[in-house]
Amino acid sequence: MEASMLQAAGQAFVMLMDPFRLLMLFSGVILGLVLGILPGIGGLAGTALLLPFTFNMDPYAAMALLLGLGSTTATGDPIPAILFGVPGGAGSAATVLDGLPMAKRGEAGRALSAAYMSSMMGGIFGAILMGISLPILRPIMLYIGSPELLAFAVLGISMVSVLAGNAPLRGLVAACFGLMCSMVGSDPQTGTLRWTLDSLYLWEGPPLVPIVLGLFALPELADLAITRTSIAAGSKQLETSVSGMIQGARDCFTHWWLVLRCSWLGAALGAVPGIGGAVVDWLAYGHAMRTEKGASQTFGTGDVRGVIASESANNSREGGALVPTVAFGVPGSAGMAILLGAFMIHGLVPGPDMLGKHLSVTYAMVWSVALANILGAGLCYLFSGQFAKLATLRYTLIMPSVLGIIYIGAFQGSRNWGDLWTLLIFGILGWTMKQLKWPRPPLILGLVLGDIVERYMFISIQRYGVDWFWRPIVLVLFAIAALGLFRPFIADVRAHGGFKGMLSGFGKPRFEPKMLMHVFFICLIGWMVNEASTWNFSAKIVPMIVGGLALTFCTISLLNEIFRDPAHMVDISLAAAAEKSVEKKIHMDVDSGTDHLPNSVVMQRALVFFLWLLGFMASMWVIGLIPTVPIFVVALMRIEGNEPWKLVLPQAVGLTLFIWVVFDKLLTIPWPPTLLVGWFPGLRGIIPSL
């Protein structure tokens, strides 16, 4: 068995060394990096675009092209996340928490280097794990059913206790709100329409991409517009030298055990169908925060270990996702679903054949993933110095282009006008949460895992009754999840000297404007619970439970802030609780960076920023997206920064041509209808995006 595996692996490597196949692999890597750098676009569109080009290729070249793209999208994701705080994809949102503060300190080169190296190491590890585990994991994967998948999702939600930082109750409220957002749309059990507001757009629920970009990308750009500086303005110098790049790579080898653990976690979760890549980086980040020494004090402030943890897990999941795809024909991700199309094109049947007569093709996939990660990291290192310099540019030079790409990325959610409204609404919510120090990661975690929890819970009950709860893997995972959820509460009890101490320290009531966020969530979730009370029992049971918990947590948090004497409010970190010592707990999010400005200035500039976004949408509604781009670039650069025409015109023309060629001609995106076409139908087809 081992001899045949080694022989197949050697044969696959020789086949992949063919110049044409290497060229296909390299082409996929280039496209994957470009799509990773563009916020919100992701590799799914690129994989779908390349699929028709594989018709006349042999299986080795086809898999090299498609996996070259899929494996390196995550390598390009951290570039905008670190430089601008804009996640290149949902899987790189956690990288923002430490990558952006490092860029602000002038350590963009080190952060980028650490991201590339950890991505490469994670990707290679994921490929190796796939190559070794495929023959032996098949019986294990066959044992995993809906109860185990439900337990995995619950374990993921238990990470809320870590990602909530020094605001556990706020984190639980945000997570519950995310869970309720995941239930928006048609109930899969009864067909009941839940919180759709009579909008067809919400029947399938809000897409993830515009929500992630709204929560994490727009707030960072808003703060950039408010402070009116470059990203690295506060640093003495920008670390773009060779020494900075070397230091980032050295960090990965120094923390090799962290890379290995998070890579294993990413590959394992990637192999579980339905979990998705949007939470892998958060779970790895939470794991690192719990296990790394001193992480409770430094994560979120620019700790390179936070970048390493999220990126090594993010890249290793591709190898893990290939396991169920190849072994069972069950795609581990959306990209793998398209890869199954390539299987059918080339007459490959997932299952025993891929582990038998087509074993060399299977190992060619392993080699493709490993080599793609090496090539992708090498190309990123080649251009890192230029990437890092973007952090020193004035905000008016980078914001127009980034915003234009963000709008197109958000539009990929469902290619509907609702995507842009979702982007704006969650952008305002994300900026407000960031300003008032409400943790945003739990909201994303709840949003991604909520649908999985509800779906697999109903399937488990219908299939197994109550017996599903007593399955061994389910019991172990539920026990770990319960420990994770109750750990902050136990820590707070110890910090206050027991329950008696927790019930002391209350004083006269006080109310501050920042407490309005509690009121907002109580009103919004209260309305959602009231709406749910009229639904069919099967459709409302989970929303009512989650909504009730959210209202309870939010009310307790609000009363605690109103009546608790600030002098008696003690913070304790999760890591400190494990060590039975009291330390300062961190805020699990990126600091706003606007504290030095008066509140009136912050609010005024924030209002101007979001009005620019509304203006962009209004122009797009009238004349279309592509004609809006040059107008928006010129107006923003001239009005906000009074930039010279020699800088304004090249950027306006260049960005417009780039969007027209890539998105209109190559990806043939169906742009939303505009008023201009309604008035003059003959213009359709003459002006792009109309």
VOMAR-961256 format. One record per residue (C-alpha): residue in three letters; x, y, z negated. Coordinates in steps of 0.1 Angstrom, whole numbers, padded with zeros to 4 digits, always signed. Each point is the difference from the previous one (the first is absolute). Example, Ala and Ser with C-alpha at 12.3 -4.5 7.8 and 13.67 -1.06 7.14 Angstrom:
ALA+0123-0045-0078;SER+0014+0034+0007;
//
This chain:
MET+0000+0000+0000;GLU+0027+0024-0010;ALA+0021-0009+0030;SER-0029+0006+0024;MET-0007+0034-0017;LEU+0037+0011+0004;GLN+0001-0013+0036;ALA-0032+0020+0008;ALA+0013+0031-0017;GLY+0033-0002+0020;GLN-0019-0006+0032;ALA-0022+0030-0007;PHE+0030+0023-0007;VAL+0016-0010+0033;MET-0032+0006+0019;LEU-0004+0034-0016;MET+0035+0010+0010;ASP-0011+0002+0037;PRO+0007+0036+0012;PHE-0036+0005+0011;ARG-0015-0012-0033;LEU+0024+0022-0019;LEU-0011+0029+0021;MET-0036-0008-0009;LEU+0009-0002-0036;PHE+0018+0033+0001;SER-0029+0017+0019;GLY-0024-0012-0027;VAL+0023+0013-0027;ILE+0002+0035+0016;LEU-0038+0002+0004;GLY-0005-0013-0036;LEU+0022+0027-0014;VAL-0017+0028+0019;LEU-0035-0012-0010;GLY+0012-0003-0036;ILE+0013+0035-0001;LEU-0033+0014+0014;PRO-0023+0003-0031;GLY-0031-0022+0001;ILE+0005-0016+0034;GLY+0015-0033-0012;GLY+0011-0030+0020;LEU-0035-0013+0007;ALA-0006+0023+0030;GLY+0035-0007+0014;THR-0005-0038-0004;ALA-0033+0002+0018;LEU+0016+0022+0027;LEU+0029-0025+0006;LEU-0021-0031+0001;PRO-0010+0002+0037;PHE+0037+0004+0009;THR+0008-0034-0014;PHE-0021-0019+0026;ASN+0029-0008+0023;MET+0026-0006-0028;ASP+0010-0033-0015;PRO-0010-0005-0037;TYR+0035+0009-0013;ALA+0001+0034+0017;ALA-0037+0007-0008;MET+0005-0007-0037;ALA+0032+0020-0001;LEU-0017+0031+0015;LEU-0031-0002-0023;LEU+0018-0009-0032;GLY+0028+0026+0008;LEU-0027+0026-0002;GLY-0019-0014-0029;SER+0031-0006-0022;THR+0014+0035+0004;THR-0031+0022-0004;ALA+0005-0002-0037;THR+0037+0010+0004;GLY-0011+0033+0016;ASP-0028+0006-0025;PRO+0022+0014-0028;ILE+0015+0028+0022;PRO-0030+0023-0002;ALA-0009-0012-0035;ILE+0034+0011-0013;LEU+0005+0031+0020;PHE-0035+0015-0001;GLY-0020-0021-0026;VAL-0021-0013+0030;PRO-0003-0038+0000;GLY+0008-0014+0034;GLY-0024-0027-0007;ALA-0022-0012-0029;GLY+0028-0023-0011;SER+0025+0028-0007;ALA-0022+0021-0022;ALA+0019-0011-0032;THR+0033+0011+0016;VAL-0012+0036-0003;LEU+0001-0001-0038;ASP+0038-0002-0002;GLY+0011+0007+0036;LEU-0014+0035+0002;PRO+0015+0012-0034;MET+0033-0013+0012;ALA-0003+0020+0033;LYS-0009+0031-0021;ARG+0032-0005-0020;GLY+0020-0001+0033;GLU+0004-0038-0001;ALA-0020-0007+0031;GLY+0029-0019+0016;ARG+0004-0023-0030;ALA-0037-0007-0002;LEU-0002-0007+0037;SER+0030-0023-0002;ALA-0014-0019-0029;ALA-0033-0004+0018;TYR+0017-0013+0032;MET+0022-0024-0019;SER-0027-0013-0023;SER-0023-0004+0030;MET+0026-0020+0019;MET+0008-0022-0030;GLY-0037-0005-0007;GLY-0008-0008+0037;ILE+0028-0025+0002;PHE-0010-0016-0032;GLY-0036-0002+0012;ALA+0012-0017+0032;ILE+0022-0025-0019;LEU-0028-0008-0024;MET-0024-0006+0029;GLY+0025-0023+0017;ILE+0006-0021-0031;SER-0035+0000-0014;LEU-0021-0007+0031;PRO+0002-0039-0002;ILE-0005-0001-0038;LEU-0026+0027-0005;ARG-0026-0016+0022;PRO-0016-0022-0027;ILE+0002+0029-0025;MET-0018+0024+0024;LEU-0027-0026+0006;TYR-0007-0001-0037;ILE-0005+0038-0003;GLY-0037+0009+0003;SER-0022+0030-0007;PRO+0004-0003-0038;GLU+0038+0002+0003;LEU-0003+0030+0024;LEU-0024+0017-0024;ALA+0025-0006-0029;PHE+0028+0015+0021;ALA-0021+0031+0007;VAL-0008+0004-0037;LEU+0036-0004-0009;GLY+0008+0028+0025;ILE-0027+0023-0017;SER+0016-0007-0034;MET+0030+0021+0014;VAL-0022+0030-0007;SER+0013-0001-0035;VAL+0035+0007+0013;LEU-0009+0024+0029;ALA-0021+0022-0023;GLY+0031+0011-0019;ASN-0007+0022-0030;ALA-0037+0003+0008;PRO-0014-0036-0003;LEU-0036+0011-0003;ARG+0003+0023+0030;GLY+0017-0028+0019;LEU-0029-0023-0008;VAL-0025+0026+0011;ALA+0019+0005+0033;ALA+0002-0038+0005;CYS-0037-0005-0006;PHE-0008+0029+0024;GLY+0022-0017+0026;LEU-0018-0033-0006;MET-0034+0018+0006;CYS+0013+0016+0032;SER+0010-0034+0013;MET-0036-0011-0004;VAL-0014+0028+0022;GLY-0017-0014+0030;SER-0021-0030+0008;ASP+0000-0026-0028;PRO+0013-0033+0015;GLN-0024-0021-0021;THR-0034+0018+0005;GLY+0006+0026+0027;THR-0009+0028-0024;LEU+0014+0033+0011;ARG+0020+0014-0030;TRP+0008+0037-0003;THR+0000+0005+0038;LEU-0017+0034-0002;ASP-0020-0009+0031;SER+0032+0001+0021;LEU+0008-0028+0025;TYR+0037+0008-0006;LEU-0002-0014-0036;TRP-0017-0032+0009;GLU+0033-0019+0001;GLY+0015+0021-0028;PRO+0026+0027+0002;PRO+0032-0010+0017;LEU+0032-0003-0021;VAL+0023+0021+0022;PRO-0017+0034-0002;ILE-0005-0005-0038;VAL+0037-0008-0006;LEU+0011+0030+0022;GLY-0025+0022-0018;LEU+0011-0010-0035;PHE+0037+0000+0005;ALA+0009+0019+0032;LEU-0021+0032-0001;PRO+0007+0008-0037;GLU+0037+0000+0007;LEU-0004+0023+0030;ALA-0023+0022-0020;ASP+0026+0004-0027;LEU+0026+0008+0027;ALA-0023+0027+0013;ILE-0006+0013-0035;THR+0037+0002-0010;ARG+0009+0012+0035;THR+0034-0016-0001;SER+0018-0029+0016;ILE-0003-0035-0015;ALA+0036+0001-0014;ALA-0001+0037-0009;GLY+0008-0006-0037;SER+0031-0020+0006;LYS+0035+0014+0002;GLN+0010-0020+0030;LEU-0015-0027+0022;GLU+0017-0034-0003;THR+0003-0010+0037;SER+0037-0009-0002;VAL+0013-0036+0005;SER+0005-0002-0038;GLY-0038+0006-0005;MET-0009-0028+0024;ILE+0026-0023-0015;GLN-0014+0007-0035;GLY-0035-0009+0011;ALA+0012-0033+0015;ARG+0021-0007-0032;ASP-0031+0006-0021;CYS-0017-0030+0017;PHE+0029-0023-0007;THR+0002+0013-0036;HIS-0036-0009-0005;TRP+0000-0031+0021;TRP-0021-0019-0026;LEU-0027+0026+0004;VAL+0001-0003+0038;LEU-0002-0038-0003;ARG-0030+0001-0024;CYS-0020+0025+0019;SER+0008-0017+0034;TRP-0013-0032-0014;LEU-0031+0018-0013;GLY-0006+0017+0033;ALA+0004-0033+0020;ALA-0022-0019-0024;LEU-0028+0026+0001;GLY+0004+0003+0038;ALA-0007-0037+0003;VAL-0033+0004-0018;PRO-0027+0008+0027;GLY-0021+0030-0010;ILE+0023+0017-0024;GLY+0013+0023+0026;GLY+0032+0020+0003;ALA-0015+0032-0016;VAL+0004-0012-0035;VAL+0033-0021+0002;ASP+0022+0031-0006;TRP-0021+0011-0029;LEU+0001-0034-0017;ALA+0038-0002+0005;TYR+0004+0036-0013;GLY-0021-0009-0031;HIS+0021-0032-0005;ALA+0032+0020+0002;MET-0013+0026-0025;ARG-0009-0027-0025;THR+0032-0020+0003;GLU+0029+0025+0008;LYS+0018+0015-0030;GLY-0010+0036-0006;ALA-0023+0001+0030;SER-0029+0013-0022;GLN+0019+0032-0004;THR+0015+0005+0035;PHE-0024-0015+0025;GLY-0020+0027+0018;THR+0028+0026-0005;GLY+0024-0011+0027;ASP+0013-0034-0011;VAL+0015-0019+0029;ARG-0012-0033-0014;GLY-0036+0011+0007;VAL+0009+0004+0037;ILE+0018-0034+0000;ALA-0029-0018-0016;SER-0027+0012+0023;GLU+0020-0003+0032;SER+0015-0034-0005;ALA-0035-0014-0007;ASN-0015+0020+0029;ASN+0023-0016+0026;SER+0000-0035-0014;ARG-0037-0004+0004;GLU+0002-0005+0038;GLY+0019-0033-0005;GLY-0026-0010-0026;ALA-0029+0009+0022;LEU+0014-0023+0027;VAL-0004-0031-0022;PRO-0038-0003+0000;THR-0001+0012+0036;VAL+0023-0027+0013;ALA-0010-0028-0024;PHE-0038+0004+0001;GLY-0010+0026+0026;VAL-0012+0023-0028;PRO+0016+0034+0006;GLY+0017+0015-0031;SER-0005+0035+0013;ALA-0017+0019+0029;GLY+0032+0000+0019;MET+0002-0038-0003;ALA-0036-0002+0014;ILE+0013+0016+0032;LEU+0030-0024-0001;LEU-0025-0029+0001;GLY-0012+0014+0033;ALA+0036-0004+0013;PHE+0000-0036-0013;MET-0031-0007+0022;ILE+0015+0018+0030;HIS+0031-0023-0001;GLY-0019-0032-0009;LEU+0012-0002-0036;VAL-0023-0015-0025;PRO+0005+0009-0037;GLY+0003-0030-0023;PRO+0020-0032+0002;ASP+0012+0007+0035;MET+0018+0031-0011;LEU+0018-0021-0027;GLY+0006-0028+0025;LYS+0005+0002+0037;HIS+0001+0038+0000;LEU+0022+0003-0031;SER+0027+0018+0021;VAL-0025+0027+0009;THR-0009+0003-0037;TYR+0036+0005-0009;ALA+0004+0025+0028;MET-0026+0021-0019;VAL+0021-0003-0031;TRP+0032+0011+0019;SER-0020+0029+0016;VAL-0012+0013-0033;ALA+0036-0002-0015;LEU+0018+0016+0030;ALA-0027+0027+0004;ASN+0006+0011-0035;ILE+0037+0002+0005;LEU-0004+0019+0033;GLY-0026+0023-0015;ALA+0021+0009-0030;GLY+0031+0006+0022;LEU-0019+0024+0022;CYS-0014+0018-0030;TYR+0035+0004-0015;LEU+0012+0013+0033;PHE-0024+0030-0001;SER-0004+0004-0037;GLY+0021+0032-0002;GLN-0024+0017+0025;PHE-0031-0013-0018;ALA+0012+0013-0034;LYS+0007+0035+0014;LEU-0038+0003+0006;ALA-0004+0005-0037;THR+0019+0033+0002;LEU-0022+0016+0026;ARG-0025+0027-0008;TYR-0035-0012-0006;THR-0014+0019+0030;LEU+0024-0020+0023;ILE-0011-0034-0011;MET-0036+0003-0012;PRO-0017+0006+0034;SER+0014-0032+0016;VAL-0005-0021-0031;LEU-0036+0011-0004;GLY-0007-0006+0037;ILE+0013-0036-0003;ILE-0019-0005-0033;TYR-0033+0009+0017;ILE+0007-0025+0028;GLY+0011-0026-0026;ALA-0032+0005-0020;PHE-0021-0003+0031;GLN+0013-0035+0005;GLY-0021-0011-0030;SER-0031-0006+0022;ARG+0005+0026+0027;ASN-0030+0019-0013;TRP-0006+0036-0011;GLY-0006-0014-0034;ASP+0037-0009-0003;LEU+0009+0037+0001;TRP-0026+0009-0026;THR+0012-0029-0022;LEU+0036+0014+0004;LEU-0010+0035-0011;ILE-0023-0011-0029;PHE+0026-0024-0015;GLY+0027+0026+0007;ILE-0018+0025-0023;LEU-0006-0027-0025;GLY+0036-0012+0001;TRP+0014+0035-0004;THR-0023+0007-0030;MET+0009-0033-0016;LYS+0037+0008+0005;GLN-0003+0035-0015;LEU-0020-0013-0031;LYS+0023-0030-0004;TRP-0025-0027+0008;PRO+0018-0030+0013;ARG-0008-0008+0037;PRO+0015-0035+0004;PRO-0027-0017-0020;LEU-0026+0014+0024;ILE+0017-0016+0030;LEU+0004-0033-0019;GLY-0037-0001-0008;LEU-0009+0010+0035;VAL+0020-0028+0017;LEU-0007-0028-0025;GLY-0037+0008-0008;ASP-0014-0015+0032;ILE+0021-0031-0005;VAL-0011-0004-0036;GLU-0037+0003+0008;ARG+0001-0023+0030;TYR+0020-0028-0015;MET-0020+0002-0033;PHE-0033-0007+0019;ILE+0016-0028+0021;SER+0015-0016-0031;ILE-0033+0000-0019;GLN-0020-0013+0029;ARG+0026-0027+0008;TYR+0011-0011-0035;GLY-0026+0014-0024;VAL+0017+0008-0033;ASP+0026-0028+0004;TRP+0023+0022+0021;PHE+0010+0019-0031;TRP+0017-0031-0015;ARG+0024-0007+0030;PRO+0036+0001-0014;ILE+0014+0027+0023;VAL-0031+0022-0007;LEU+0004-0003-0038;VAL+0037+0008+0002;LEU-0005+0031+0022;PHE-0029+0013-0020;ALA+0020-0004-0032;ILE+0029+0021+0014;ALA-0025+0026+0013;ALA-0017+0003-0034;LEU+0034+0004-0017;GLY+0008+0028+0025;LEU-0033+0018-0005;PHE+0000-0001-0038;ARG+0037+0008-0004;PRO-0004+0038+0001;PHE-0028-0001-0025;ILE+0021-0021-0024;ALA+0029+0024+0005;ASP-0021+0030-0008;VAL-0013-0017-0032;ARG+0036-0006-0011;ALA+0010+0035+0009;HIS-0027+0015-0022;GLY+0008-0024-0029;GLY-0030-0022+0004;PHE-0037+0006+0006;LYS-0002+0024-0030;GLY+0026+0022+0016;MET-0019+0000+0033;LEU-0032+0012-0016;SER+0018+0029-0017;GLY+0013+0033+0013;PHE-0033+0014+0013;GLY-0006+0037-0003;LYS-0023+0027+0013;PRO-0013-0005+0036;ARG+0019+0019+0027;PHE-0007+0001+0037;GLU+0025+0008+0028;PRO-0007+0004+0037;LYS+0021-0031+0007;MET-0027-0021-0017;LEU-0024+0008+0029;MET+0016-0030+0018;HIS-0016-0023-0027;VAL-0033+0017+0006;PHE+0003-0004+0037;PHE+0006-0037-0002;ILE-0027-0005-0026;CYS-0025+0018+0023;LEU+0011-0018+0032;ILE+0002-0035-0015;GLY-0032+0006-0019;TRP-0018+0008+0033;MET+0015-0031+0015;VAL-0012-0022-0029;ASN-0035+0016+0002;GLU-0001-0008+0038;ALA+0011-0036-0006;SER-0027-0006-0026;THR-0027-0003+0027;TRP+0019-0026+0021;ASN-0004-0038+0002;PHE+0014-0017-0030;SER+0029-0017+0019;ALA+0009+0033+0017;LYS+0000+0020-0032;ILE+0015-0023-0027;VAL+0036+0008+0007;PRO-0004+0038+0007;MET-0021+0003-0032;ILE+0027-0017-0021;VAL+0029+0019+0015;GLY-0020+0033-0001;GLY-0009-0006-0037;LEU+0036-0006-0009;ALA+0011+0031+0019;LEU-0025+0022-0018;THR+0011-0015-0034;PHE+0037+0006+0007;CYS-0006+0035+0013;THR-0022+0010-0029;ILE+0024-0013-0026;SER+0029+0018+0018;LEU-0019+0032+0001;LEU-0011-0001-0037;ASN+0036-0009-0009;GLU+0013+0031+0017;ILE-0028+0023-0013;PHE+0003-0011-0037;ARG+0036-0014-0003;ASP+0025+0024-0016;PRO+0029+0003+0025;ALA+0025-0003-0029;HIS-0013-0035-0007;MET+0000-0013+0036;VAL+0028-0026+0001;ASP+0012-0015+0033;ILE+0016-0034+0003;SER+0014-0018+0030;LEU-0007-0035+0011;ALA+0036-0010-0001;ALA+0003+0015-0034;ALA-0029-0020-0012;ALA+0017-0032+0011;GLU+0031+0011-0020;LYS-0021+0011-0030;SER+0013+0035+0001;VAL-0015+0034+0008;GLU+0012+0018+0031;LYS-0013+0028+0022;LYS-0024-0013+0027;ILE+0003+0013+0035;HIS-0026+0015+0023;MET-0004-0027+0028;ASP-0001+0024+0029;VAL+0020+0027+0018;ASP+0001+0033-0019;SER-0018+0028+0018;GLY+0030+0024+0000;THR-0023+0030-0002;ASP+0001+0005-0038;HIS+0023+0031+0004;LEU-0027+0019+0019;PRO-0031+0017-0016;ASN-0032-0020+0003;SER-0016+0027+0021;VAL+0028-0001+0026;VAL-0002-0038+0001;MET-0037+0000+0005;GLN+0001+0027+0027;ARG+0028-0017+0020;ALA-0017-0034-0003;LEU-0032+0015+0013;VAL+0018+0014+0030;PHE+0016-0034+0007;PHE-0033-0019+0000;LEU-0015+0028+0021;TRP+0027-0007+0026;LEU-0011-0036+0000;LEU-0037+0010+0004;GLY+0011+0023+0029;PHE+0018-0029+0017;MET-0031-0021-0003;ALA-0023+0027+0013;SER+0022+0006+0030;MET+0002-0037+0006;TRP-0038-0002-0001;VAL-0003+0027+0027;ILE+0029-0006+0024;GLY+0015-0034-0010;LEU+0031-0010-0019;ILE+0028+0003+0026;PRO-0010+0036+0011;THR-0002+0008-0037;VAL+0036-0011-0008;PRO+0019+0028+0017;ILE-0025+0027-0013;PHE+0004-0014-0035;VAL+0038-0001+0002;VAL+0003+0035+0013;ALA-0025+0015-0025;LEU+0015-0017-0030;MET+0036+0008+0008;ARG-0007+0036+0010;ILE-0024+0009-0028;GLU+0014-0020-0029;GLY+0037+0004+0007;ASN+0004+0026+0028;GLU+0022-0024+0017;PRO+0017+0012+0033;TRP-0015-0009+0033;LYS+0031-0019+0010;LEU-0008-0025-0028;VAL-0038+0001+0003;LEU-0004-0007+0037;PRO+0023-0031+0003;GLN-0017-0016-0030;ALA-0035+0007+0013;VAL+0008-0013+0034;GLY+0021-0029-0012;LEU-0026-0013-0025;THR-0028+0004+0025;LEU+0018-0020+0027;PHE+0010-0027-0026;ILE-0036-0005-0011;TRP-0013+0001+0035;VAL+0025-0026+0013;VAL+0001-0024-0030;PHE-0036+0001-0012;ASP-0020+0011+0030;LYS+0019-0019+0028;LEU+0017-0029-0017;LEU-0024-0009-0028;THR-0031+0014+0018;ILE-0017+0012-0031;PRO-0037+0007+0005;TRP-0002+0036-0013;PRO-0032+0012-0017;PRO-0025+0019+0021;THR+0002+0039+0000;LEU-0024+0029+0004;LEU+0019+0011+0031;VAL-0009-0032+0018;GLY-0036+0004-0011;TRP-0001+0034+0016;PHE+0020-0009+0031;PRO-0001-0037+0007;GLY+0022+0004+0031;LEU+0030+0007-0022;ARG+0001-0036-0013;GLY+0031-0016+0014;ILE+0016+0033+0010;ILE+0012+0011-0034;PRO+0015-0027-0023;SER-0019-0011-0031;LEU-0033+0015+0013;
//
